[in-house]
Amino acid sequence: MPIKFKPSSRTMLKGSNKYKTEHFYMKSTPTAELQSALEANNTAPKRKQKIKNELVKRNAELNN
């Protein structure tokens, strides 16, 4: 199963009783957003390591 960046969200579609589930995976998150989350003070160490692994996979430059 792919690694998640943040929890999935479930929104109700207007005019019906159907829901749309949106998933937030590491592989689909922009590099700039990953780097800003890595630099944030309130990011847990476990999530920081997952972000670092994704940035290494993308050959992006790590600032930490």
C-alpha positions as CSV (number, residue, x, y, z in Angstrom):
1,M,0.0,0.0,0.0
2,P,1.4,3.5,-0.9
3,I,2.6,5.8,1.9
4,K,0.1,8.5,2.8
5,F,1.1,12.2,3.3
6,K,-2.0,13.0,5.3
7,P,-5.3,11.3,6.2
8,S,-7.9,10.8,3.5
9,S,-10.8,13.1,3.3
10,R,-14.4,12.2,2.6
11,T,-16.7,14.9,1.1
12,M,-20.3,14.7,0.2
13,L,-21.2,15.6,-3.4
14,K,-23.7,18.4,-3.9
15,G,-27.2,17.3,-4.9
16,S,-26.8,13.7,-4.0
17,N,-26.1,11.3,-1.2
18,K,-22.8,10.2,-2.7
19,Y,-19.4,10.7,-1.2
20,K,-16.0,11.4,-2.8
21,T,-13.0,10.1,-1.0
22,E,-9.7,11.9,-1.7
23,H,-6.4,10.3,-0.8
24,F,-3.2,12.2,-0.2
25,Y,-0.2,10.0,-1.1
26,M,3.5,10.9,-0.9
27,K,4.0,10.1,-4.6
28,S,1.4,12.6,-5.7
29,T,2.4,15.5,-3.3
30,P,4.4,18.3,-4.9
31,T,8.1,18.4,-3.9
32,A,7.8,22.0,-2.5
33,E,5.1,20.9,-0.1
34,L,7.1,17.9,1.0
35,Q,10.2,20.1,1.7
36,S,8.1,22.7,3.6
37,A,6.6,19.9,5.8
38,L,10.2,18.5,6.4
39,E,11.3,21.9,7.6
40,A,8.3,22.5,9.9
41,N,8.9,22.1,13.6
42,N,5.6,20.3,14.3
43,T,6.2,17.4,12.0
44,A,6.7,14.1,13.8
45,P,10.1,12.3,13.3
46,K,8.3,9.3,11.8
47,R,6.7,11.4,9.1
48,K,10.0,13.3,8.5
49,Q,11.8,10.1,7.8
50,K,9.0,9.1,5.3
51,I,9.3,12.5,3.6
52,K,13.1,12.2,3.4
53,N,12.7,8.7,1.8
54,E,10.4,10.2,-0.9
55,L,12.7,13.1,-1.6
56,V,15.6,10.7,-2.0
57,K,13.5,8.6,-4.4
58,R,12.8,11.8,-6.5
59,N,16.5,12.8,-6.4
60,A,15.5,16.1,-4.8
61,E,17.9,18.1,-2.7
62,L,17.5,17.7,1.0
63,N,18.0,20.8,3.2
64,N,18.2,18.8,6.5
